[in-house]
Amino acid sequence: MTKIEWVKNPEGTQGMTLNPIKGICPIACSYCYARRMYKRFGWGKTPQYIPSVMEELRSLKKPTGIFLCSTFEWLWNTSWAHNIIDKVREFPQHRFYLLTKRPELLEQFSPFPTNCWVGVSATNYDMANSARYYLSNIKAKIKFISFEPLLNRIADRSNCPFRFEWGTDWVIIGAQTPYSKKTAPRVEWVKEIVESADKSGIPVFLKNNLWKAVVKPHGIPPLWARSREDADILRQEMPIK
């Protein structure tokens, strides 16, 4: 079971991660927790695809939500990626979450298997704009943008907040891990994204680390709450489709 809150089983319980690609991801994001783990524990640094890891899926008894390649960019090597997608097709009972920072490569896999939820990471406006564009050009059951970590205000050069268009089914927002006041998103950045998603009728998932980053110091606005009755609980909505 994973601690990543938005990775859910179809029944709503907590899902899991599975990493058939090992090694230090060459994307080299400055905030990558996985790179720190590899260096800390002295794990093998050379990227390699280990197909046998996918065979672990055969031991799962119930339909499961699985975040594939949570520690590595799954589109780094398209040959490996095609192999992974082929394996996904063998397990239609499971839900697979795929998250990338290379959305320009997604179209070659479209249409995705119906058990794939396909997402793009965005930490600034340019990445969000790219995510919106490339997601609109693919077919997948659920398409989402993950603003995690949210490091900047998501607004264009004219200072206009980001607007969602057709083709985005879900939005995730989170702070950098581990939490730091230096990297914590500002409350107004989060508010703008939530309001924009609400205007487009897109479900929003606010990660727990936002509580320390923006809720505890500022209070929780009603639009961030799960409901009027749960005003002290962050919205963690899942798409229904």
KOLKE-742055 format. One record per residue (C-alpha): residue number from 1; x negated, y, z. Coordinates in pm, 1 decimal. Last residue first. Example, Ala and Ser with C-alpha at 12.3 -4.5 7.8 and 13.67 -1.06 7.14 Angstrom:
BEGIN
@seq->2; px->-1367.0; py->-106.0; pz->714.0;
@seq->1; px->-1230.0; py->-450.0; pz->780.0;
REM end
This chain:
BEGIN
@seq->241; px->1639.1; py->825.5; pz->-1547.2;
@seq->240; px->1628.7; py->938.0; pz->-1187.5;
@seq->239; px->1329.4; py->1153.6; pz->-1097.8;
@seq->238; px->1193.2; py->1139.6; pz->-742.3;
@seq->237; px->1230.4; py->1424.4; pz->-497.5;
@seq->236; px->999.5; py->1489.1; pz->-206.2;
@seq->235; px->1134.1; py->1810.8; pz->-62.8;
@seq->234; px->953.7; py->1892.5; pz->258.6;
@seq->233; px->1129.2; py->1826.5; pz->589.2;
@seq->232; px->1209.5; py->2101.9; pz->840.6;
@seq->231; px->1532.4; py->2211.4; pz->672.5;
@seq->230; px->1669.1; py->1858.2; pz->676.3;
@seq->229; px->2038.8; py->1938.2; pz->718.1;
@seq->228; px->2023.5; py->2209.0; pz->453.1;
@seq->227; px->1851.5; py->1962.1; pz->224.1;
@seq->226; px->1504.6; py->1830.4; pz->141.4;
@seq->225; px->1357.3; py->2170.3; pz->218.4;
@seq->224; px->1139.8; py->2368.7; pz->-20.9;
@seq->223; px->1423.5; py->2590.7; pz->-143.6;
@seq->222; px->1506.6; py->2677.4; pz->216.9;
@seq->221; px->1166.5; py->2838.2; pz->276.8;
@seq->220; px->943.1; py->2653.4; pz->525.6;
@seq->219; px->745.1; py->2871.6; pz->763.0;
@seq->218; px->438.0; py->3075.4; pz->670.3;
@seq->217; px->143.0; py->2929.7; pz->862.7;
@seq->216; px->285.3; py->2576.9; pz->898.6;
@seq->215; px->439.5; py->2572.7; pz->552.2;
@seq->214; px->146.1; py->2679.4; pz->334.9;
@seq->213; px->-161.5; py->2461.2; pz->375.3;
@seq->212; px->-69.1; py->2247.4; pz->674.4;
@seq->211; px->264.6; py->2146.4; pz->526.0;
@seq->210; px->125.2; py->2139.2; pz->174.9;
@seq->209; px->-73.5; py->1829.2; pz->271.5;
@seq->208; px->253.4; py->1634.0; pz->279.5;
@seq->207; px->293.4; py->1651.5; pz->-96.6;
@seq->206; px->582.7; py->1845.4; pz->-244.7;
@seq->205; px->773.7; py->1644.2; pz->-505.4;
@seq->204; px->1001.1; py->1850.5; pz->-727.4;
@seq->203; px->1289.1; py->1734.8; pz->-946.4;
@seq->202; px->1336.8; py->1932.3; pz->-1272.0;
@seq->201; px->1663.9; py->2119.5; pz->-1325.2;
@seq->200; px->1499.4; py->2382.6; pz->-1545.4;
@seq->199; px->1569.2; py->2669.4; pz->-1304.7;
@seq->198; px->1463.1; py->2444.2; pz->-1017.9;
@seq->197; px->1127.6; py->2378.1; pz->-1183.9;
@seq->196; px->1065.1; py->2751.7; pz->-1217.1;
@seq->195; px->1159.8; py->2813.9; pz->-854.8;
@seq->194; px->931.0; py->2534.9; pz->-735.7;
@seq->193; px->642.9; py->2662.6; pz->-948.2;
@seq->192; px->683.8; py->3019.0; pz->-823.7;
@seq->191; px->708.2; py->2912.7; pz->-459.2;
@seq->190; px->388.8; py->2708.0; pz->-476.8;
@seq->189; px->186.3; py->3001.7; pz->-602.2;
@seq->188; px->357.1; py->3236.0; pz->-352.1;
@seq->187; px->248.8; py->3018.1; pz->-57.1;
@seq->186; px->-114.1; py->3037.9; pz->-154.4;
@seq->185; px->-292.6; py->2714.6; pz->-231.5;
@seq->184; px->-547.0; py->2577.5; pz->18.0;
@seq->183; px->-903.3; py->2579.1; pz->-116.8;
@seq->182; px->-1078.5; py->2793.1; pz->146.6;
@seq->181; px->-839.3; py->2690.2; pz->424.4;
@seq->180; px->-954.4; py->2332.8; pz->372.0;
@seq->179; px->-760.1; py->2008.6; pz->348.9;
@seq->178; px->-949.0; py->1700.0; pz->235.0;
@seq->177; px->-800.7; py->1673.2; pz->-22.8;
@seq->176; px->-691.4; py->1974.8; pz->-226.6;
@seq->175; px->-332.3; py->2088.9; pz->-193.7;
@seq->174; px->-29.7; py->1935.0; pz->-361.9;
@seq->173; px->249.2; py->1990.8; pz->-611.4;
@seq->172; px->424.1; py->1720.2; pz->-816.1;
@seq->171; px->672.4; py->1803.3; pz->-1094.0;
@seq->170; px->909.9; py->1567.4; pz->-1276.5;
@seq->169; px->1093.1; py->1521.7; pz->-1605.2;
@seq->168; px->889.7; py->1743.0; pz->-1840.1;
@seq->167; px->974.2; py->1709.1; pz->-2210.7;
@seq->166; px->1200.6; py->2007.4; pz->-2245.1;
@seq->165; px->1041.0; py->2327.8; pz->-2124.5;
@seq->164; px->894.3; py->2442.5; pz->-1795.3;
@seq->163; px->804.7; py->2805.2; pz->-1743.2;
@seq->162; px->480.4; py->2921.6; pz->-1584.2;
@seq->161; px->494.1; py->3262.3; pz->-1419.7;
@seq->160; px->431.7; py->3572.4; pz->-1635.8;
@seq->159; px->118.9; py->3773.2; pz->-1544.4;
@seq->158; px->58.4; py->3869.8; pz->-1908.3;
@seq->157; px->-248.2; py->3646.4; pz->-1906.1;
@seq->156; px->-30.7; py->3348.2; pz->-1814.9;
@seq->155; px->70.6; py->3234.9; pz->-1467.3;
@seq->154; px->4.6; py->2920.2; pz->-1263.7;
@seq->153; px->-158.1; py->3081.1; pz->-959.5;
@seq->152; px->-477.5; py->2899.0; pz->-885.7;
@seq->151; px->-618.1; py->2592.9; pz->-709.1;
@seq->150; px->-316.6; py->2362.0; pz->-694.2;
@seq->149; px->-485.9; py->2029.6; pz->-630.2;
@seq->148; px->-278.4; py->1876.4; pz->-752.6;
@seq->147; px->-31.9; py->2043.1; pz->-984.0;
@seq->146; px->86.5; py->1709.7; pz->-1126.7;
@seq->145; px->292.7; py->1742.3; pz->-1442.3;
@seq->144; px->540.8; py->1469.4; pz->-1532.2;
@seq->143; px->682.9; py->1257.3; pz->-1811.6;
@seq->142; px->926.7; py->976.0; pz->-1726.0;
@seq->141; px->1050.2; py->710.2; pz->-1969.2;
@seq->140; px->777.2; py->791.5; pz->-2220.1;
@seq->139; px->776.4; py->936.8; pz->-2570.2;
@seq->138; px->505.3; py->1182.3; pz->-2663.9;
@seq->137; px->492.7; py->1528.4; pz->-2821.9;
@seq->136; px->650.6; py->1726.8; pz->-2537.2;
@seq->135; px->387.9; py->1583.0; pz->-2302.6;
@seq->134; px->116.2; py->1735.4; pz->-2521.6;
@seq->133; px->252.9; py->2088.4; pz->-2503.4;
@seq->132; px->348.5; py->2097.2; pz->-2135.2;
@seq->131; px->13.7; py->1947.4; pz->-2031.5;
@seq->130; px->-176.7; py->2202.0; pz->-2240.9;
@seq->129; px->17.3; py->2487.1; pz->-2079.5;
@seq->128; px->-49.3; py->2340.0; pz->-1736.5;
@seq->127; px->-420.9; py->2304.5; pz->-1809.9;
@seq->126; px->-437.8; py->2665.0; pz->-1929.2;
@seq->125; px->-239.2; py->2784.6; pz->-1627.6;
@seq->124; px->-457.0; py->2627.0; pz->-1359.3;
@seq->123; px->-499.1; py->2302.0; pz->-1161.1;
@seq->122; px->-311.2; py->2075.1; pz->-1400.9;
@seq->121; px->-299.6; py->1694.7; pz->-1403.8;
@seq->120; px->-94.7; py->1519.1; pz->-1672.6;
@seq->119; px->161.4; py->1244.8; pz->-1612.8;
@seq->118; px->307.7; py->936.4; pz->-1777.3;
@seq->117; px->560.1; py->714.3; pz->-1597.6;
@seq->116; px->535.8; py->377.2; pz->-1769.6;
@seq->115; px->792.2; py->94.1; pz->-1742.7;
@seq->114; px->946.1; py->172.8; pz->-2082.3;
@seq->113; px->616.7; py->98.2; pz->-2256.2;
@seq->112; px->472.6; py->416.5; pz->-2407.3;
@seq->111; px->588.2; py->541.3; pz->-2746.2;
@seq->110; px->328.7; py->675.1; pz->-2780.0;
@seq->109; px->-21.3; py->542.5; pz->-2711.4;
@seq->108; px->-193.5; py->751.5; pz->-2982.7;
@seq->107; px->-7.0; py->1057.6; pz->-2854.8;
@seq->106; px->-176.8; py->1051.3; pz->-2516.0;
@seq->105; px->-524.3; py->1155.7; pz->-2630.3;
@seq->104; px->-469.3; py->1533.9; pz->-2614.7;
@seq->103; px->-351.1; py->1482.3; pz->-2257.3;
@seq->102; px->-707.2; py->1434.5; pz->-2129.0;
@seq->101; px->-672.9; py->1516.3; pz->-1756.2;
@seq->100; px->-467.8; py->1201.6; pz->-1705.8;
@seq->99; px->-216.5; py->1034.8; pz->-1475.5;
@seq->98; px->-56.4; py->695.3; pz->-1541.7;
@seq->97; px->204.9; py->561.5; pz->-1299.4;
@seq->96; px->320.1; py->205.6; pz->-1368.7;
@seq->95; px->657.5; py->66.9; pz->-1262.3;
@seq->94; px->675.5; py->-313.1; pz->-1236.1;
@seq->93; px->929.6; py->-559.5; pz->-1378.3;
@seq->92; px->800.3; py->-505.0; pz->-1734.4;
@seq->91; px->473.1; py->-684.6; pz->-1648.5;
@seq->90; px->318.7; py->-803.5; pz->-1976.2;
@seq->89; px->358.8; py->-459.1; pz->-2134.0;
@seq->88; px->125.1; py->-315.9; pz->-1868.6;
@seq->87; px->-144.0; py->-554.6; pz->-1988.1;
@seq->86; px->-131.3; py->-408.9; pz->-2338.3;
@seq->85; px->-148.7; py->-61.3; pz->-2183.8;
@seq->84; px->-468.4; py->-155.4; pz->-1999.8;
@seq->83; px->-626.5; py->-294.1; pz->-2316.1;
@seq->82; px->-539.1; py->24.0; pz->-2502.0;
@seq->81; px->-701.8; py->227.6; pz->-2223.8;
@seq->80; px->-1021.6; py->20.5; pz->-2233.2;
@seq->79; px->-1052.9; py->92.2; pz->-2605.7;
@seq->78; px->-963.9; py->456.8; pz->-2541.1;
@seq->77; px->-1256.7; py->506.2; pz->-2301.6;
@seq->76; px->-1211.3; py->809.6; pz->-2076.9;
@seq->75; px->-834.5; py->775.4; pz->-2103.6;
@seq->74; px->-794.2; py->607.6; pz->-1760.8;
@seq->73; px->-980.0; py->889.8; pz->-1584.5;
@seq->72; px->-1104.6; py->719.6; pz->-1268.4;
@seq->71; px->-1011.1; py->690.9; pz->-899.8;
@seq->70; px->-632.5; py->642.5; pz->-929.2;
@seq->69; px->-680.8; py->415.0; pz->-1228.5;
@seq->68; px->-327.2; py->274.4; pz->-1229.9;
@seq->67; px->-74.1; py->401.5; pz->-976.7;
@seq->66; px->151.9; py->99.4; pz->-923.4;
@seq->65; px->519.3; py->94.8; pz->-825.8;
@seq->64; px->622.2; py->-262.8; pz->-751.5;
@seq->63; px->895.3; py->-503.5; pz->-855.0;
@seq->62; px->869.6; py->-793.6; pz->-607.0;
@seq->61; px->649.0; py->-1104.4; pz->-581.4;
@seq->60; px->315.8; py->-951.3; pz->-678.6;
@seq->59; px->56.9; py->-1224.0; pz->-744.3;
@seq->58; px->61.0; py->-1177.4; pz->-1120.4;
@seq->57; px->-43.8; py->-814.0; pz->-1079.2;
@seq->56; px->-386.5; py->-928.0; pz->-961.4;
@seq->55; px->-453.8; py->-1013.8; pz->-1326.0;
@seq->54; px->-515.9; py->-644.6; pz->-1388.6;
@seq->53; px->-835.7; py->-668.6; pz->-1184.2;
@seq->52; px->-959.8; py->-940.7; pz->-1421.8;
@seq->51; px->-997.5; py->-680.8; pz->-1697.4;
@seq->50; px->-1295.7; py->-511.0; pz->-1524.7;
@seq->49; px->-1377.0; py->-192.2; pz->-1714.7;
@seq->48; px->-1710.7; py->-39.6; pz->-1626.7;
@seq->47; px->-1838.5; py->304.0; pz->-1535.4;
@seq->46; px->-2186.1; py->294.1; pz->-1374.0;
@seq->45; px->-2187.0; py->419.3; pz->-1014.4;
@seq->44; px->-2173.0; py->93.8; pz->-822.2;
@seq->43; px->-2066.7; py->164.9; pz->-464.7;
@seq->42; px->-2307.5; py->333.4; pz->-225.3;
@seq->41; px->-2044.7; py->397.9; pz->41.9;
@seq->40; px->-2083.3; py->775.0; pz->56.7;
@seq->39; px->-2160.3; py->820.4; pz->-312.3;
@seq->38; px->-1860.4; py->622.3; pz->-428.7;
@seq->37; px->-1636.9; py->790.3; pz->-170.6;
@seq->36; px->-1747.3; py->1139.8; pz->-270.6;
@seq->35; px->-1678.3; py->1062.1; pz->-636.8;
@seq->34; px->-1331.2; py->934.6; pz->-539.5;
@seq->33; px->-1241.5; py->1257.5; pz->-355.8;
@seq->32; px->-1275.6; py->1460.2; pz->-675.6;
@seq->31; px->-1274.3; py->1834.4; pz->-600.1;
@seq->30; px->-1561.6; py->1931.7; pz->-833.3;
@seq->29; px->-1410.7; py->1729.5; pz->-1115.8;
@seq->28; px->-1680.0; py->1508.9; pz->-1270.6;
@seq->27; px->-1499.5; py->1391.6; pz->-1586.3;
@seq->26; px->-1767.0; py->1119.5; pz->-1590.5;
@seq->25; px->-1573.7; py->913.0; pz->-1329.5;
@seq->24; px->-1808.1; py->732.3; pz->-1093.8;
@seq->23; px->-1770.2; py->357.2; pz->-1121.6;
@seq->22; px->-1487.0; py->108.8; pz->-1156.3;
@seq->21; px->-1206.0; py->82.0; pz->-1409.5;
@seq->20; px->-945.6; py->-182.8; pz->-1323.5;
@seq->19; px->-828.4; py->34.3; pz->-1032.9;
@seq->18; px->-492.0; py->-58.5; pz->-883.8;
@seq->17; px->-297.1; py->166.5; pz->-648.9;
@seq->16; px->9.3; py->73.8; pz->-443.7;
@seq->15; px->373.1; py->158.4; pz->-379.0;
@seq->14; px->558.8; py->294.3; pz->-75.4;
@seq->13; px->929.4; py->213.6; pz->-52.3;
@seq->12; px->1190.3; py->366.1; pz->-284.6;
@seq->11; px->1341.0; py->53.5; pz->-442.2;
@seq->10; px->1149.1; py->114.1; pz->-767.8;
@seq->9; px->825.7; py->121.6; pz->-564.5;
@seq->8; px->691.4; py->467.4; pz->-499.9;
@seq->7; px->363.1; py->644.8; pz->-567.5;
@seq->6; px->462.6; py->999.1; pz->-468.3;
@seq->5; px->320.6; py->967.8; pz->-116.6;
@seq->4; px->-34.6; py->867.4; pz->-201.5;
@seq->3; px->-115.0; py->669.7; pz->113.9;
@seq->2; px->-126.7; py->348.2; pz->-88.1;
@seq->1; px->0.0; py->0.0; pz->0.0;
REM end
